[in-house]
Amino acid sequence: MPVADSVFPLTPRRRLIGLSFGGMRSSRRGAGSDVAGSRVYHPGDDMKSIDWAASARLSSARGSDDFIVREHFAEEAPRVVVVADRRPEMSLYPSWLPWLAKGDAVRTASILIADSTVAARGLSGYLDFAEGTMFWRAPRSQHEDWRTEVRRPFRAPQDTIARSFAHLLELRPSLPPGTFIFVLSDFLVPPDESLWLRALERRWDIVPVIVQDPTWEASFPDVHGTMLPVLLPQSGRLTFVRLSKTEVETRRRENEARHRQLLRTFTALDVDPIALATANPAAILDAFTVWAEQRAYVRGRR
């Protein structure tokens, strides 16, 4: 797949306030391609910014020589942080099984986000607690120094997302409003809403990436009476269980209710999640591209 086709547009919910000379629209005036408005010419303005057609109309109406200049929105460099949930549960399932290989999906999505940040001339960073201790790379212009870390082990604590937000909230100077925070997790440990609200108060652009198997986690198949091999994530030990029809139905109701509640939580927080149901790179790219297009559509209607 060509490089130009293997990235998605970073579509912000609002204009950025970041470093100049990037590839995204800003809320500030400056050098850029998007017109912000027009005003009367002042001595010292760049002659190239003069709108000659508008100037001619104004001069004709007033009977004098008047000039109008166009102001443009500056183009900014977006900051992007990938927060990877590396709890043991995130290592399910092996790629040879017909279900979502969550670890592969996280790695693919992380690299896709980093490549898309480079394409937007942005600064990418990375955060996880794979070994139980924090691994943090601040957003910077090159991401090669952390992209190899996407293969770190899945031994993070259960509260890894809460720990990640607690750390990011201490970094006010380096993470300005408009910073993209992509959170890659199955969210089987419910989000700490108070931390998410504090992060949203910073006007960060938080994007939950739901890496949840649609068969076993968002729902549950009818496997009553069957001996099921179960891998215990914490110990890595394999055991077998047999579920009754009632237990299967109960598990399905609980999983589907949990998934609906997760989506309701993100709706209440007013964030736009991305759901990954496969580790296929093309399908993951499609999911991110649809997310960006939907954002562009909503922004165009406001």
C-alpha positions, -999 to 999 in steps of 0.1 A, spaced: 0 0 0 15 34 -10 25 57 19 0 83 8 -28 57 11 -17 42 45 -24 72 67 -56 90 77 -62 127 82 -60 140 117 -93 159 119 -95 180 150 -128 189 167 -116 225 169 -88 246 154 -54 241 170 -31 263 190 3 248 186 36 252 169 37 270 136 47 254 103 26 223 107 0 209 84 -32 216 103 -56 245 106 -51 269 135 -72 293 154 -45 320 149 -38 342 120 -7 336 99 7 318 69 -17 293 56 -42 284 28 -75 288 47 -90 323 45 -99 337 79 -113 370 68 -105 404 52 -96 438 64 -83 472 52 -47 473 41 -22 487 66 13 499 57 38 470 60 13 443 50 25 418 24 15 429 -10 8 393 -19 -21 393 6 -40 420 -13 -73 408 -26 -73 428 -59 -109 420 -69 -123 431 -35 -100 462 -36 -113 472 -70 -149 469 -59 -143 489 -28 -123 516 -47 -150 519 -73 -177 522 -46 -158 549 -26 -142 566 -56 -108 563 -40 -78 540 -39 -85 515 -12 -70 481 -7 -83 449 10 -60 422 23 -70 386 31 -60 371 64 -54 333 66 -55 308 94 -20 297 103 -10 261 98 0 244 130 19 212 139 -4 189 159 7 171 190 -4 135 193 0 111 222 -7 74 219 -18 58 252 -15 20 250 -33 -2 275 -10 -32 279 -28 -51 306 -25 -89 302 -61 -91 288 -49 -69 259 -27 -98 246 -57 -119 237 -62 -135 212 -35 -154 191 -35 -143 155 -42 -178 143 -76 -179 159 -106 -164 141 -111 -137 167 -96 -102 173 -59 -104 180 -60 -75 203 -22 -71 207 -17 -70 169 -45 -45 166 -29 -22 192 5 -24 175 -9 -17 140 -31 12 152 -2 27 171 21 28 141 -8 40 119 -13 70 142 24 77 143 27 76 105 -4 98 101 11 123 125 43 125 105 22 130 73 5 160 91 40 173 100 31 168 137 48 157 169 41 122 182 45 108 217 38 75 234 28 63 269 23 29 285 29 9 317 39 -24 300 63 -35 328 43 -19 356 64 12 354 59 42 331 74 43 296 69 79 283 82 96 251 71 132 248 57 144 215 85 151 190 89 154 153 103 118 148 86 87 162 112 61 154 125 63 189 93 48 203 77 28 175 98 -3 184 83 -1 219 49 -11 206 61 -47 210 66 -43 248 51 -70 270 15 -70 282 21 -68 320 6 -34 328 -16 -30 360 -54 -30 358 -55 8 364 -31 16 336 -55 41 318 -61 60 351 -23 61 357 -18 74 321 -42 103 325 -28 112 359 6 115 343 -6 135 313 -25 159 335 9 169 351 22 180 317 3 212 310 31 231 292 40 204 267 4 193 259 -15 224 248 -52 225 240 -60 206 208 -35 178 216 -48 145 203 -48 117 229 -55 84 213 -63 58 241 -60 22 228 -78 -2 252 -106 -27 254 -120 -6 282 -131 -37 301 -118 -17 331 -143 12 330 -129 47 323 -124 69 354 -148 96 344 -133 122 368 -99 119 351 -114 120 316 -134 151 326 -102 168 339 -85 159 306 -114 173 286 -112 205 306 -77 210 292 -94 210 258 -75 179 246 -89 160 217 -94 126 233 -101 97 210 -109 63 226 -99 34 204 -120 4 215 -101 -28 209 -127 -53 220 -135 -87 205 -171 -86 191 -176 -123 198 -163 -129 234 -162 -94 249 -189 -73 233 -212 -103 233 -209 -140 240 -215 -171 217 -238 -200 225 -211 -225 238 -231 -241 266 -222 -277 272 -188 -273 256 -154 -276 273 -138 -242 267 -100 -237 270 -94 -206 291 -61 -188 294 -57 -170 327 -41 -137 317 -23 -130 350 -6 -164 353 -6 -176 316 -20 -209 328 -45 -228 306 -76 -243 322 -110 -256 310 -145 -246 320 -180 -259 310 -208 -233 310 -245 -241 313 -271 -225 289 -281 -201 317 -245 -191 324 -240 -184 287 -271 -163 284 -261 -144 316 -226 -138 303 -240 -125 270 -264 -101 287 -237 -88 309 -212 -83 281 -237 -66 258 -249 -43 287 -213 -35 295 -206 -26 259 -237 -4 257 -227 14 289 -192 20 275 -207 37 245 -231 57 266 -202 69 288 -183 81 257 -214 98 244 -219 116 278 -182 127 277 -188 140 241 -159 121 226 -158 102 193 -146 66 198 -131 44 171 -140 7 173 -116 -20 161 -131 -55 155 -101 -69 136 -64 -67 134 -63 -64 96 -43 -33 88 -66 -23 59 -97 -26 81 -80 -6 109 -71 22 83 -107 22 72 -120 26 107 -97 56 113 -105 71 79 -143 69 86 -138 85 120 -119 114 103 -145 118 76 -174 118 101 -156 146 120 -150 166 89 -187 162 80 -199 173 115 -175 203 115 -188 214 81 -224 215 94 -216 236 124 
